[in-house]
Amino acid sequence: MRLSAFAPAKVNLFLHVGGPDAEGYHPISSLMVFADVGDEVSVQASDAPSFETTGPFGAGIPAGDDNLVMRAARAFHAGAAAPLPPFRLLLDKRLPIAAGLGGGSSDAGAALRLLRNALAPELSDETLEAMASSLGADGAACLWGRPVMAEGRGERLSPAPGLPPLNAVLVNPLAPSPTGAVYRAYDAAVAPEGEARPWMPDAFESPEEVAAWLAAATRNDLEAPAVALEPLIGEVLEILRDEPETLMARMSGSGATCFALCAGDIEAEGLAERLQSMRPDWWVRRCRLDGGL
């Protein structure tokens, strides 16, 4: 018997970043939403523990002990109250690597949910959240795949404002954008503006209202250093911002994936089809950003 869980792509609608603290961590303020595209994690009974990767990007990620799915499995073993039977984990990697979509953290969250459901349903949500938080800054937010405000080092979560369904197009030029390098470039460029949380309403009525607020009141502080390191990201943004269906476009996380918000599904579909025709060498996906789970 094989059980599977969806690992949705995370999109940072905005990302404000402060300067590094004494331990080298950057405080952030970010509105995170989740897409209906992502990876898939599966578990099945096995004679011995094992982990495999498949999918269009499976060959490009290490399947060793440092993989976040494996780290999640070890955290689950350590937190389980009773010995667990051996199991086989499989990761169908559909999202590009080093893409600013929280893929590894979302994969880890899917693995934790899956292992609890399959092997230890008595474990509490709080226990699972502690496991996820131990895996990295995005771990807690990516566990449940719900829109959320993330602050501090990413571990301080609060409810997101009410959001309408957001139709969007994700575009990645298939050029990795390693988080560490982008943060180093950010630190070296200019004095950080700080991670101040912007004013936001309790709820938004329309995609147009969301896009106007994002453009006027927020930013992604990592966009400029990422573009300086990988000019293809700048090319993606330039193309997206010139297209008539785009309400606003921005890079997600530390890149290289960028998103364009559209007024509706028809606009997003038209934009995605045209981009795929223009740049068949890029990864392009139409999606909805309203909670990937």
N, C-alpha and C positions, 0 to 999 in steps of 0.2 A: 504494500500500500504506500502511495506517495501523496504527500500533502504539500501544498504550495501557498505562498504569500506574495502579494504584490509589494514592490519597493518603489514608491513614486519619486519622480524627480522633484527636487526642491528648487524653488525659484525665489531669489531675494528681490522683492519689488523695490526695496531700497536697502542700502548698507552704509551706515555711517560708522567710521572707524576712528578711534582715538589713538594717541601715542602709546607705545609699549609701557607697561608697568615695570616694577622692579624685577619681576620674574620673566619679563619678555613677552607677556601676553597683551594683546590689544583689546581693549574694551570696545564693544560694538553696540549698535542699535539697529535692528533690522526687522522688517516685516516679511515673514516667510510664508509662502503659499506652496501648494503641492499640485502637481499635474497628473493628468490621467494617462501619462506615458511614463515608463520606468522599467526597472529590472524585475526579475522574478527569482525568488529563493524557494527551493524545495527541500524536503527532508523525507528520508525513507529508512526503514530498518536495514541494518547491515551487520555482517559478522565482525567488522572492525571499523573504527572511526575513519572517515575519509571526506575529502572535499574536492569537488570538481567545478570547473568553469566551462561554460558553453556560450553560444550566442555570438553576434557579430563582433563584439569587443572582448570576448572571453579570453582570447589568446594573448591579449595585451596586458593582463593584470596578473600579478604573482598569486599563486595559490598556496603560498606557504603560511607560516605562523603569523606573519605580520598583516595578512589580509584581515580586514575588519570583520568579515563573517566568521573567520576562525577565532578572532579575539572575542567576538560576541559569544561563540560557543563555549570558550573557556570561561568567560564570566558567568555564563549560565550554569555550567558544571559546578563552579565554585559556590554559586548562590543557591543551588538546589538542596533541599533538605535531605534527600535520599539519593543513593547511587542511581545513575542513569544507564540504560542499555546503550550499546554502541549504535551510532546512526551515521548515515551518509548525507552530507549537505551538497546541494548543487546550486550554482549561481548561473542563471541565464542573463548574461551581461548585454543589455540592449542600449544602455546609455554610453556616450563617449567617456573616455577616461580623462581625469584632471579637467573636468568640464564646468566646474562651478555649480553643479546640480546636486551636490550632496550625495552622490551615488553610493559611496562607501558607507556613509552613515545610515542612509536609508536601507541599504542591503543588511546592515547589522541590525537595524530595528526590525526589519521583516523576519530575520533569523530568530531574534528573541521572541517575537510574538508567536512564531511558528513552533518553536521548541516548547514554549509554555503550553500552547494548546495541545501539542502532541504528547508531551511527557510529564508535565507538572502543572496541571490546571489550577492547583491550589495556590500557586505563587501570586502574590498581590500585584496590582498595578504599580504600587510604590516601589516594590522590590525590583520590578522590571525597569522602572524609570531610573533607579539608582545604577543598575547595570548599564543602561544606555548612556547615562551621563559620564560613566567612567571611561567610555570609549572615545571621547572627544567633544569639542565644542558644539557640534551640530547633533550629537547623539540623542539628547533628550527631545529636541524639536522634531527629529526625524522618526522617533519611535512610533508616534501615532499618526503622522502625516496630516495634521490639521493646521489651518492657518493660525499663525501665532506671532506675537511680538517676542523677539529674543534680545536680551540685553546682558550686561556684564560681559563675561567671556563666552556668552551664548547659552549659559545654563539658567539664567533668570528669565523665566517664561511668563507671559501674561496674555490674556485673550486678545486676538486681533479685532479690529473694528469690523462691523458687518460689511461683507463684500458681496456684490452681485457675482454671478458666474462670469468669469473673464475668459473670453476666447483669445487665444494667443498663438503665435508661431515661435518655435524655438529654432535657433540656427547656430550651428557650431562648424567652424571651418576645418575641423579635424586637425587642429593644432593645439597640443596640450598647453595648459597655462598653470604651471605648478604653484600651489598656494604660497609656499615658502619664498620663492623667488619674487612673487608679486608683492608680498608684504615687505621684503627687503628693499625693493624698488620704491615702495610707498614711503618707507622711513627715510630713504636717502633723498627723496625729491623735495619735499616742502614740509614745513611745520604742520602737523595734523590739525585739522579743523575741530576735532573732537567728535564724540559719539552722541551728541545731544539728540534726544528723542524729539522729533518734530511734533507740532500740534497736529492732531487728526480728529475728525468727527467720530461720533459713536458708530456711524454707519454711512455707507455710500449708496446712492440710489442707482447709479448707472456706470458702465465702463468708461464713458466719457468723463464723468466726475472723478473717477479713480485716476485716470490718465492725467487730467489737468492738475490734480493735487500732487501726484508724483513728480510731474515736471516742474511745478512751481516751488515745492517745499522740501524736496528730498533729492538725494543723489546716491551714486555708488562711488565711494571714495577710492576704491581699488581700480576703477575703470581706466583712468589716465595712466597709472603705472603699468597696468596689464597691456594696454595698447602700445605703450612705448617698448615693451619687451616683445610683443607679438603684433606687428602691424596688421595682420589678417583680421584681428578683432575689430580694429578701426574700419576696415573695409566692410565687414558685416554691418556695423552700426551705420555707416554712411549709406549703404544700400537700403537698409530697413527704413531709415528716417526719410528717404526720398520716395518711398512707395505710398500711394494714395490711401491704402487701407490702414496704415499705421497711425494709431492715435499717439503713441509714444514708444520709444525703443530704448533699451538699456542693457548693459551687461549684467549677468547674474553672478553673485559671489565673486570669486577671484578669476572668473572666466574659464574657458574661452566662449562659453555659450552665451548668446544674447537673446533677448525676447522682444517681440513686438506685440503690444496690446491692440486688439481690433474691436470694432463696434459690435460684431456678431460673428456667428459661425460661417456665414457665407463669405464675409470679408476675409476671415482667417483662411478658409479653404482656398480662395482665389489667390491670396498672397503666397501661401505655401506652394501651390502648384506652379506659380510663376517663378518663384525662387528655385525650386527643384529643376525647372527647365533652364534657368539662367546659369545655375551653378550645380550641376549634377555631382560635383566632387565634394560638396558640403553635406552635412547632416542636417536635414530640415524636417521638423515635425509640427503639425498642427495639433493643438491641445486645448484643454480647458483647465483653468487654474481655479479650482473651487474645493480643494481638499482631495488629494490623490486616493484616499481610501474610501 
